[in-house]
Amino acid sequence: MTAQTSRTPGTPGTQQPYEIVERALDLSRADGCVVIADEHSTANLRWAGNALTTNGVTRGRTLTVIATVDGAQGTASGVVSRSAVTADDLEPLVRAAEAAARTAGPAEDAQPLVKGVAASPDFTDAPAETSSAVFADFAPALGEAFAAARAGGRELYGFANHELVSSYVGTSTGLRLRHDQPNGTLELNAKSPDRTKSAWAGRATRDFRDVDPGALGEELARRLGWAERRIELPAGRYETLLPPTAVADLLIYQFWSSGARDAAEGRTVFSKPGGGTRVGEKVAGLPLTLRGDPDEPGLECAPFVVARTSGDDQSVFDNGLPVVATDWIRDGELTRLPTSRYTAGLTGLPVAPAVGNLILDGGGERSLEEMVAGTERGLLLTCLWYIREVDPATLLMTGLTRDGVYLVEHGEVVGEVNNFRFNESPVDLLGRAVEAGRTGKTLPREWSDYFTRAAMPPLRVPDFNMSSVSPGV
């Protein structure tokens, strides 16, 4: 095992992040200024063949300066971000942002900078940091999982990653805000020695205290046991049980594709024929609620906008705008689409900044195992991957199944079947789903590098479209 540690020049030990923010604001000569300091720290473990291979700890700082300049034609903005920023780098960075604003045309999304938000009480505190200590209990339990896998003739591969980002936001209108975001992921693969059988499990966590690698190893051993019998099936439409991770991957992409402006301009599945949006329409047959909440237990995220760039329904002018609990779909009805202040005015919809988590509620109390037991004949998926958009007008997507597709007959898994390529729209799936199980935290496998804070139920779809057979494992 090798250890890797890096420290970026200019990280804590030179100036605290809040001091950097204050100094950058003092240096500003623009009409308006927003400064965002992000302090990053990560710790990770990797393993292969039932043995740890590497571990590492990193630290870093990124500073973003947003300058706004008023002109006869409107307000322009300039954004410059740099890493490893020290005190000597501040003035050139601020001047670069101001120069970018002065050479840019008026910003379409220009709004007055946010003001009147109470300061974070910990704004002047040192940033939070992670370290290898986050794995103090997890690593020994992982070693026990390795031993169990060796004894059972299996090999475990995977990684655990923990990140802590402290974001400090200061503005020329007086905002002083700070948010600490922990984010942990575990991905575990079990393989047969000949690599012909593979099973996957993943978990999202804030601190690794709620992750049990031994239990995950036992779950994967059971799935490899199911794979001892191989059954070939053709492409077609099958009753399919989608586990929470697959539901999350599909609905996260749906959320990313639900911006109010694109919908109002007729470019998405949420556009109403003839003009406007589908807000107020039923989009799910079951009484499901898709929501975000910065205070959701275990899935907490930033309670204010942190925007380092403008685009779609996000605006740098909205930095510091409060983010509140929002129902995107309530009892099956589309109720909100993400907006910035600018696109809310453009579309006539309420201001609704995107929330950094996604929860689907309203299902039943049955677990995925209980739903399997209630299945006469159907497919049980493990996860989806290589998901790509085919048609934005319907949000038709394609992708592949991976690491285990199993045939269920008379309430029991009877073997593993071949993988498939699928073609489905998540919006259409919500309309056709006939059962939702119990909601729980899950790790979206496809989007785990970008979005991890999700809670989803398993879904039963009576006619999931497996469009072709895939030769993958």
Summary of the structure (lengths in Angstrom):
residues: 473
radius of gyration: 24.2
end to end distance: 28.4
largest distance: 74.8
contacts: 1655
relative contact order: 0.14
helix: 21%
strand: 40%
